[in-house]
Amino acid sequence: MNAETLLGLEAPVRLAAFISVLVAMALWELLAPRRALSVGKAWRWVNNAGVVAVDTLLVRLLFPAGAVALGAWVESQGWGLLGWLGLPFWVTVGVAVVVLDGVIWAQHWAFHKVPLLWRLHRMHHADPDIDVTTGLRFHPLEILLSMGIKLAAILALGAPALAVLLFEVLLNATSLFNHGNVRLPSGLDRWLRLVVVTPDMHRVHHSWHRDETDSNFGFNLPWWDRLFGTYHAQPRDGHQGMTIGLHAFRDPRWLRLDRMLLQPLSREAEEPARGRPRPE
């Protein structure tokens, strides 16, 4: 399949994958929830959906061509490290998907460790519950920065269009999956998290204990956390007893779309409760 055909298929493929996984996870949450929610689902979902709408609009306005289009261009030019290595096409695709996943892992780590970036990313962590819509709740400025990092990685790596499309579909699908408020048998979870980040694995990352928040940064592949020593198997308070979110953003007013968008400007002192120094 050539790059031009892929560009024509990108929108319907990504939309079909997104809707399919979103509906499947929403039904799974309804039938087998892992935890009782602390806030009404309708209110959270409406406002989280508002964040998605703002994110999508800004990305389309500022990056109209998109990541897959850049992949098609670098592929046609033979640009980037993988283009220069001259590997077989399917090897190139596989390597590109894995490396791009590593880049997103490193970006996620940086958004926790750099105070200015944390002020953007903490909107994601301020959700007092975790379910499939939390996997879509990212501040627009974080989304734009992430897009810039992704485009730079595609350009440097020479990731072909097919690799970029596969990566985008996988990243979106696994983000919806691992934020799901769903129950998996413990045995299945133990084996599944060897190849993909599971809901129980990622839920640890949404604990309000700082050492747990600063762990399990993966969205798709679980190997990076094991490799770099940031893997945390289970929350100390248990999945039923753990507190999701951040100390300072428990008030329901922080669930409103306008408050979420303005949250990076807030000087609310949530950091002392987590042992995190307030950014200056």
N, C-alpha and C positions, 0 to 999 in steps of 0.2 A: 504493500500500500504506500503510495507516494505522499509527500508532505502536503501537497495541495488537497488531496482527498481527505487527509487527516484534519486539516483546518476546517473543511466543510462539515466534518462529523463532530468536531470538538464540542460545540454547544449542545446538540442533542444527546451525545454520549454522557457528558458531564451532568446535564440536567436529569437524564433518566437515572443515572447512578445515584445522584443526590436524593431525588424523590423516593426512589426505591428503598434506600437505606434509612432515610428519615422515617418513612411510614412503617417499615419493619421494626425499627427500634422503638418507635412510639407505641406500637401494638405490644411489643415485648414488655415494655415498661408497664403497660396497663395490666397485662396478664401475670407477670412475675416480677414485681418491683423488688429491688434489693433493700431499699430503705423507705420509711415513711417520709414524705416531703414536709418541710416546716412552713412553706409558703404556698398559697394557692397556685396551682399549675397555670391556670389561664392568664393570670396577671404577669407571671414571669415569662410565659411564652410570647405574649403580645409584645412586651418590651424587648426581649431577646431577638424576636423577629425584626423589630425596628432597627436594632443594631446591624443585623444582616443586610437590611435594605440600604442603610447608609453606606456600609462597607462596599457593597456591590456597585452602587452608583459612583462612588469615588474612584474605585479601581477602573471602572469602564471609562470614566472621564479622563483620568490621568495616565492610564496604560491601555489605550484602546486596542493595540495589537495583541497584547497578552503574551504569556510565557510560551505557549505552544508555537505561536508565530515566530518568536525569537529562536526557538529550537529549530524550526524549519529553515530559518535564514542561516544559522551557523552550520546546519547540516549541508546546505547547498554550497556554502563557502569552504567547507572543510576546516572550519575554524575550531580552535580550542584543543585542549590536551588530548581528548579521545580521538579527535579527527587526525591529529598528528601521529598517534600510535598505530593507526591503521588496523585496529582489531576487527574481527568478524562482527557484522552488524548486530546480531543478537547478544553477543558478549558486551558490545558497547552499550546497548539498551539496558542490560542488567546492571552493569557497573554504574551507569548514570543514575538509575533509580536508587541504588544503594547509597551512592555518594550524596545525591540531593537530600536523601533522608538524613544523612549525617550532618549536612549543613543546617537543616531545620532543627536538629537536636542541639547543635552548637548555638544557634540563634536563640532557642528557647532558654538554654543555660544562661546566655548573656543577658536576656531580659529579666532574669532573676538577680543577677549579680551586679549589674550597673544601675545605680539608684535612679537615674533619669528614665531609663528604659523600664524599670520596675514600676514607676508611676503610671506608665501606659498599660503594662501587662496586668497590674493588680486588678483592673476592672474585670478581667476574666476570673480571677480568684475571689472576687467579692461576692459572687453568686452564693447565697446561703444554702442552696441545694445544688446537687449535680445531677443532670439528666442530659438527654440527647441535645437539647438546645444550648447547654453550656458549651458544647463543642463548636458552636457558631458564634459565641459571645466574645468578640475581641474588639478592642478599641480601634476605630478607623485609622488613627495614626500608626498604630502597631501593624495593621494590615498593610498600609502603604510602605512602611519600612521593610516589612517582610517581603513584599513584592519586589522591592528594589534589590534586596539581598539575593532573592531567588533568581532574578534576571542576571545579576552579576555572576552567580554560580553557573548558570546555564551557558553564559558567554565564555567564561574561563574554561569550563569543562568541555564545551562543545557537545552538549547533550542533544541528541536528535529529537525531532518532534514527537515520535512515538514514545520515547522514554519520558518526555515531559508530560505528555497526556496521561500515561500510565501512572506517573508519580502524582499528578494532581488528583486523579480519581481515587487512588489509594489513600492519599493524605486526607482528603475530605471524608471518605468512607470510614477510615479508621478513627478519625476524630469524633465522628458521630457515634461509632461503636464504643470506643473506650470511655466516653463520657456518659454512656447509658446507665440509667438506674435499673440495671437488670441483674438477675441472679444466674450464675453459672455453677454447676456442680464443682466442688473443690478439686476433684481429680482432673476434670477437663480443664479447669482454669490453670492448674499446675503445668500441664503439658502444653496448653495453647500459648501461654506466655513465654514459651521458648522461641516462638516464631512471630508473635504479634503482641502488641500491648493490649492487655485485657482490661475490662472495666474495674475489676478489683485492684489490678496493678496501678492503674492511673488514678483511682480514687484516693490513694495514699497521697498523691501530689496535691490534692485539694484540701488536705487537713490544715487546720490553723496552727499546728505545731511547726515551727520554722524548719527543723531538720527534715520533717516529712514533706513540707512544701518544696524544699530545695532538694528533691529527689525525684526519680522516675520522670525524667524530662521527655522521654520518647512519646511520639504519637503513633507511629507505625511499627517500626522495628524495635524490639526490646534490647537489642545487643549493645547499643551505645552506653546505656546506663550500667550494664554489667562490666563493660570494658573500662569505663572511666570511674568506676567506684561510686556511682550515684544511685545504685539500685537499692530499694527499700521494699522488702517483701510484703509486709502487712502493717497497718496502722496500729500504734501501741494501744489505742483505746478500742480497737475492734471496729469492724465496718458498721455495726449498729450503734455503737456508743460514740464514735468519733464526731467531732464538730467540723462541718464543712464551711469554708469561707474565711473571712478576715474579721478580726475583733471589732474594728471601728465601723464596719459597714453592715451591721446587723439590722439597722433601722430600715423598714420597708420602703422609705422614701428613696433609698439608693437603688431600688429596682426600676425606678422611672427612667425612661430613655434619656431625657434631658440631663438627669443627675448622673447617669452612667457616662455620658459624653463629656461632662465637666469634671468627672472624678479625678483625672490627673492633676487638676488645679487645687484639689482639696488638701488642706493641711491637717486633716483628721489624724490624730496620733495613734494609728494602728500598729506602728512598728514596735513600741515597747512591749506590747503583749506578745509579740513573736520574737523579741530579742533583736529586731532589725533596727539599726540606727536610722534616724530620720534623715532623708536626703536634704542637703543644703541647696 
